Amino acid sequence: MGRVGPLELILILVALLLLFGARRIPEIARSLGRAISQFRRGMRDSMSDNNDKTDDPEDRIE
């Protein structure tokens, strides 16, 4: 029930085409791709910062 089939994808693409036009869709896709890559980069940097803090021997209490 939660899967999107080929007919639904075609309907979504047609609706996007009608709403935004053929010229705007590549711009929207490009900006969405950039946003996703920046989000992933931020998550990766955040996780590496957390790992660096826990690996620091000065922070360990013995």
DSSP file (Angstrom, degrees, kcal/mol; ACC not computed):
  #  RESIDUE AA STRUCTURE BP1 BP2  ACC     N-H-->O    O-->H-N    N-H-->O    O-->H-N    TCO  KAPPA ALPHA  PHI   PSI    X-CA   Y-CA   Z-CA
    1    1 A M              0   0    0      0, 0.0     0, 0.0     0, 0.0     0, 0.0   0.000 360.0 360.0 360.0 -28.0    0.0    0.0    0.0
    2    2 A G        +     0   0    0      2,-0.1     2,-0.2     0, 0.0     0, 0.0   0.449 360.0 103.4 -90.7   0.1    2.9    2.4    0.6
    3    3 A R        -     0   0    0      1,-0.0     2,-0.6     0, 0.0     0, 0.0  -0.581  65.8-135.8 -87.5 146.2    4.7    1.8   -2.7
    4    4 A V        -     0   0    0     -2,-0.2    -2,-0.1     4,-0.0    -1,-0.0  -0.890  24.5-156.3-100.9 120.1    4.6    4.3   -5.5
    5    5 A G     >  -     0   0    0     -2,-0.6     4,-2.0     1,-0.1     5,-0.2  -0.240  32.6 -94.5 -88.1 178.6    4.0    2.6   -8.8
    6    6 A P  H  > S+     0   0    0      0, 0.0     4,-2.1     0, 0.0     5,-0.2   0.849 122.6  54.5 -65.1 -34.7    4.8    3.8  -12.3
    7    7 A L  H  > S+     0   0    0      2,-0.2     4,-2.2     1,-0.2     5,-0.2   0.914 108.8  48.4 -65.8 -41.7    1.4    5.3  -12.9
    8    8 A E  H  > S+     0   0    0      2,-0.2     4,-2.3     1,-0.2    -1,-0.2   0.895 110.1  52.4 -64.9 -39.7    1.6    7.4   -9.8
    9    9 A L  H  X S+     0   0    0     -4,-2.0     4,-2.5     2,-0.2    -1,-0.2   0.907 109.1  49.6 -62.9 -41.4    5.1    8.6  -10.8
   10   10 A I  H  X S+     0   0    0     -4,-2.1     4,-2.4     2,-0.2    -2,-0.2   0.915 111.0  49.4 -63.4 -43.0    3.9    9.6  -14.2
   11   11 A L  H  X S+     0   0    0     -4,-2.2     4,-2.2     2,-0.2    -2,-0.2   0.895 111.4  49.2 -63.8 -39.8    1.0   11.5  -12.6
   12   12 A I  H  X S+     0   0    0     -4,-2.3     4,-2.4     2,-0.2    -2,-0.2   0.923 111.5  49.0 -65.2 -44.0    3.3   13.3  -10.2
   13   13 A L  H  X S+     0   0    0     -4,-2.5     4,-2.3     2,-0.2    -2,-0.2   0.888 111.5  49.2 -63.8 -39.2    5.7   14.3  -13.0
   14   14 A V  H  X S+     0   0    0     -4,-2.4     4,-2.3     2,-0.2    -1,-0.2   0.910 110.7  50.4 -66.0 -41.6    2.8   15.6  -15.1
   15   15 A A  H  X S+     0   0    0     -4,-2.2     4,-2.4     2,-0.2    -2,-0.2   0.911 111.3  48.6 -63.1 -41.9    1.5   17.6  -12.2
   16   16 A L  H  X>S+     0   0    0     -4,-2.4     4,-2.8     2,-0.2     5,-0.6   0.901 110.4  51.6 -63.4 -40.5    5.0   19.1  -11.6
   17   17 A L  H  X5S+     0   0    0     -4,-2.3     4,-1.5     1,-0.2    -2,-0.2   0.905 112.4  45.3 -62.8 -41.7    5.3   20.0  -15.2
   18   18 A L  H  <5S+     0   0    0     -4,-2.3    -2,-0.2     2,-0.2    -1,-0.2   0.878 117.1  44.9 -69.7 -37.7    2.0   21.8  -15.2
   19   19 A L  H  <5S+     0   0    0     -4,-2.4    -2,-0.2    -5,-0.2    -3,-0.2   0.929 130.1  17.6 -73.0 -45.9    2.7   23.6  -11.9
   20   20 A F  H  <5S-     0   0    0     -4,-2.8     4,-0.4    -5,-0.2    -3,-0.2   0.684  99.5-127.2-106.2 -21.2    6.3   24.8  -12.6
   21   21 A G     X< -     0   0    0     -4,-1.5     4,-1.1    -5,-0.6     3,-0.2  -0.027  33.0 -77.2  88.0 162.0    6.8   24.5  -16.3
   22   22 A A  T  4 S+     0   0    0      1,-0.2    -1,-0.1     2,-0.2    -4,-0.1   0.784 125.9  53.4 -70.5 -28.0    9.6   22.8  -18.3
   23   23 A R  T  > S+     0   0    0      1,-0.2     4,-0.6     2,-0.1    -1,-0.2   0.826 108.1  48.3 -78.1 -30.8   12.2   25.4  -17.6
   24   24 A R  H  > S+     0   0    0     -4,-0.4     4,-2.5    -3,-0.2     5,-0.2   0.762  94.1  73.8 -82.8 -25.0   11.9   25.5  -13.8
   25   25 A I  H  X S+     0   0    0     -4,-1.1     4,-2.5     1,-0.2     5,-0.2   0.907  96.6  47.7 -61.4 -45.3   12.1   21.8  -13.2
   26   26 A P  H  > S+     0   0    0      0, 0.0     4,-2.4     0, 0.0    -1,-0.2   0.889 112.5  50.8 -62.7 -36.0   15.8   21.4  -13.9
   27   27 A E  H  X S+     0   0    0     -4,-0.6     4,-2.3     2,-0.2    -2,-0.2   0.921 111.6  47.1 -64.4 -43.7   16.5   24.4  -11.6
   28   28 A I  H  X S+     0   0    0     -4,-2.5     4,-2.2     2,-0.2    -1,-0.2   0.912 113.0  48.7 -64.4 -43.2   14.5   22.9   -8.8
   29   29 A A  H  X S+     0   0    0     -4,-2.5     4,-2.3    -5,-0.2    -2,-0.2   0.900 111.3  50.6 -64.0 -40.9   16.1   19.5   -9.2
   30   30 A R  H  X S+     0   0    0     -4,-2.4     4,-2.1     2,-0.2    -2,-0.2   0.921 112.0  45.9 -63.5 -45.3   19.6   21.2   -9.2
   31   31 A S  H  X S+     0   0    0     -4,-2.3     4,-2.2     1,-0.2    -1,-0.2   0.858 111.7  52.2 -68.6 -34.5   18.9   23.2   -6.0
   32   32 A L  H  X S+     0   0    0     -4,-2.2     4,-2.2     2,-0.2    -1,-0.2   0.908 109.2  50.1 -65.9 -41.4   17.4   20.1   -4.3
   33   33 A G  H  X S+     0   0    0     -4,-2.3     4,-2.2     2,-0.2    -2,-0.2   0.898 110.9  49.1 -62.9 -41.3   20.5   18.1   -5.1
   34   34 A R  H  X S+     0   0    0     -4,-2.1     4,-2.4     2,-0.2    -1,-0.2   0.907 110.5  50.8 -64.1 -41.7   22.8   20.8   -3.7
   35   35 A A  H  X S+     0   0    0     -4,-2.2     4,-2.2     1,-0.2    -2,-0.2   0.907 110.6  48.8 -63.6 -41.7   20.7   21.0   -0.6
   36   36 A I  H  X S+     0   0    0     -4,-2.2     4,-2.5     2,-0.2    -1,-0.2   0.912 111.6  49.1 -64.8 -42.3   20.9   17.3    0.0
   37   37 A S  H  X S+     0   0    0     -4,-2.2     4,-2.4     1,-0.2    -2,-0.2   0.889 111.5  49.2 -67.4 -37.2   24.7   17.2   -0.6
   38   38 A Q  H  X S+     0   0    0     -4,-2.4     4,-2.4     2,-0.2    -1,-0.2   0.889 110.8  50.8 -66.6 -38.1   25.2   20.1    1.9
   39   39 A F  H  X S+     0   0    0     -4,-2.2     4,-2.3     2,-0.2    -2,-0.2   0.931 111.8  46.7 -63.4 -45.6   23.0   18.3    4.4
   40   40 A R  H  X S+     0   0    0     -4,-2.5     4,-2.6     2,-0.2    -2,-0.2   0.903 111.9  51.1 -63.2 -41.5   25.1   15.1    4.0
   41   41 A R  H  X S+     0   0    0     -4,-2.4     4,-2.6     1,-0.2    -1,-0.2   0.910 110.8  48.9 -62.2 -42.6   28.3   17.1    4.3
   42   42 A G  H  X S+     0   0    0     -4,-2.4     4,-2.4     2,-0.2    -2,-0.2   0.893 111.5  48.9 -64.5 -40.5   27.1   18.7    7.5
   43   43 A M  H  X S+     0   0    0     -4,-2.3     4,-2.4     2,-0.2    -2,-0.2   0.918 112.3  48.5 -64.7 -42.6   26.1   15.4    9.0
   44   44 A R  H  X S+     0   0    0     -4,-2.6     4,-2.2     2,-0.2    -2,-0.2   0.917 113.1  47.3 -64.0 -43.6   29.4   13.9    8.1
   45   45 A D  H  X S+     0   0    0     -4,-2.6     4,-2.3     2,-0.2    -1,-0.2   0.894 112.0  50.9 -64.7 -39.7   31.3   16.8    9.6
   46   46 A S  H  X S+     0   0    0     -4,-2.4     4,-2.1     2,-0.2    -2,-0.2   0.906 111.3  47.2 -64.3 -42.4   29.2   16.7   12.7
   47   47 A M  H  X S+     0   0    0     -4,-2.4     4,-2.1     2,-0.2    -1,-0.2   0.884 112.1  49.7 -68.7 -37.3   29.8   13.0   13.2
   48   48 A S  H  X S+     0   0    0     -4,-2.2     4,-2.3     2,-0.2    -2,-0.2   0.871 109.6  52.4 -69.5 -35.0   33.6   13.4   12.6
   49   49 A D  H  X S+     0   0    0     -4,-2.3     4,-1.9     2,-0.2    -2,-0.2   0.910 110.2  48.1 -63.8 -41.8   33.7   16.3   15.2
   50   50 A N  H  X S+     0   0    0     -4,-2.1     4,-1.7     1,-0.2    -2,-0.2   0.894 112.3  48.7 -65.8 -39.2   31.9   14.1   17.7
   51   51 A N  H  X S+     0   0    0     -4,-2.1     4,-1.6     1,-0.2    -2,-0.2   0.876 109.3  53.0 -68.0 -37.1   34.3   11.3   17.1
   52   52 A D  H  X S+     0   0    0     -4,-2.3     4,-0.6     1,-0.2    -1,-0.2   0.887 108.3  50.8 -64.5 -38.3   37.3   13.6   17.4
   53   53 A K  H >< S+     0   0    0     -4,-1.9     3,-0.5     1,-0.2    -1,-0.2   0.881 112.0  45.4 -68.4 -37.8   36.1   14.8   20.8
   54   54 A T  H 3< S+     0   0    0     -4,-1.7    -1,-0.2     1,-0.2    -2,-0.2   0.753 110.7  54.3 -78.5 -22.6   35.6   11.3   22.2
   55   55 A D  H 3< S+     0   0    0     -4,-1.6    -1,-0.2    -5,-0.1    -2,-0.2   0.548  79.9 109.4 -86.7  -7.1   39.0   10.1   20.8
   56   56 A D    XX  -     0   0    0     -4,-0.6     3,-1.1    -3,-0.5     4,-0.5  -0.569  61.5-150.8 -72.6 121.7   40.9   12.9   22.5
   57   57 A P  G >4 S+     0   0    0      0, 0.0     3,-0.6     0, 0.0    -1,-0.2   0.766  92.9  62.6 -67.2 -23.5   43.0   11.4   25.4
   58   58 A E  G 34 S+     0   0    0      1,-0.2    -2,-0.1     3,-0.0    -3,-0.0   0.762  98.8  55.7 -71.0 -23.2   42.9   14.6   27.4
   59   59 A D  G <4 S+     0   0    0     -3,-1.1     2,-0.2    -6,-0.2    -1,-0.2   0.645  86.8  99.5 -82.6 -15.2   39.1   14.4   27.6
   60   60 A R    <<  -     0   0    0     -3,-0.6     2,-0.6    -4,-0.5    -5,-0.0  -0.518  62.8-148.8 -78.0 137.5   39.1   11.0   29.2
   61   61 A I              0   0    0     -2,-0.2    -2,-0.1     1,-0.1    -3,-0.0  -0.917 360.0 360.0-105.4 124.5   38.7   10.7   32.9
   62   62 A E              0   0    0     -2,-0.6    -1,-0.1     0, 0.0    -2,-0.0   0.401 360.0 360.0-113.6 360.0   40.5    7.8   34.5
